[in-house]
């Protein structure tokens, strides 16, 4: 365990709580998606418009947020995003028209995009260099805790009451966690800034970040990771119901295993990075494993219920193992350019570009070709990620990477 100062530890815990609360008001959709489709009598592809219309503004908003986080106080941006998302969830719970749900989730995407890049800015500006990597990796655990809480809360309330109750409670819980967390972040950040008054570093121009580094290759890899990761997040319950013939209660119970196994995936990614000492190589290994597992899902899902669950959760684990490597640690490579927030925003944005396809496109594939079509698409994009990371690794080895 890295040795944090008291202020750094308080700040890390508050950031962790704040970002966990963000997941509660955005990842609550998956367990409710099938119930929403039944309420409005729509197909899987149509229901997939909701997560798609979250991902697009979230991706675009991350870029804007990355620029804003370099100029405006991080706690202020985070508070606007979290309280706004909370309000959207409450209004979502009482909406009677499907187009309104799509519009509200679009707004939720914009608001949620205001949270991650300020946190990365806080890690770079408020934490000592000796603990930054550890703090960034620790924040990746919000992905597990947040999904677990969101799926458990939303799945339970959808099953026992309704999807409307799930969104109402999710919004209230987010607000209840967000407000005290942001107050701690604001006060602690002020204390650290008072102790460490350094000359601000000049920011490199945006063109240098994009064209003078191998960031563009990493952006495509993030899109591939987001597509696989969120295809499972959005469709796991329906996938199991369709391929294994189980009901919603059983499906929700099974998919709650996924966040737990995802934690192991994150630890595998961390172990691969420690073993290789190379972010590109360790990420490429996880993508390669994801390719093989995705190809295995087709035959396994038709022959064995336990086998289908095991392989599915392992694919998810590989995608989640990639997430901290790509979106938490790789942005820190650009600290010398003083563009960590923008790099983090761009990388996370591309995750949600991939996520946009995981909604309507994966729904279209399942409607048109069955779930085998979705599995093959996971294998293809994972293979692309593997190849691009190998190119990025060789570029870095030749010394062409400018970080």
Secondary structure, 3 states (H helix, E strand, C coil): CCCCCHHHHHHHHHHHHHHHHHHHCCCCCHHHHHHHHHHHCCCHHHHHHHHHHHHHHHHHHHHHHHHHHCCCCHHHHHHHHHHHHHHHHHHHCCCCCHHHHHHHHHHHHHHHCCCHHHHHHHHHHHCCHHHHHHHHHHHCCHHHHHHHHHHHHHHHHHHHCCHHHHHHHHHHHHHHHHHHHHHHHHHHHHHHHHHCCCCCCCCCCHHHHHHCCCHHHHHHHHHHHHHHHHHHHHHHHHHHHHHHCCCHHHHHHHHHHHHHHHHHHHHHHHHHHHHHCCHHHHHHHHHHHHHHHHHHHHHHHCCCHHHHHHHHHHHHHHHHHHHHHHHHHHHHHHHHHCCHHHHHHHHHHHHHHHHHHHHHHHHHHHHHHCHHHHHHHHHHHHHHHHHHHHHHHHHHHCCCCCC
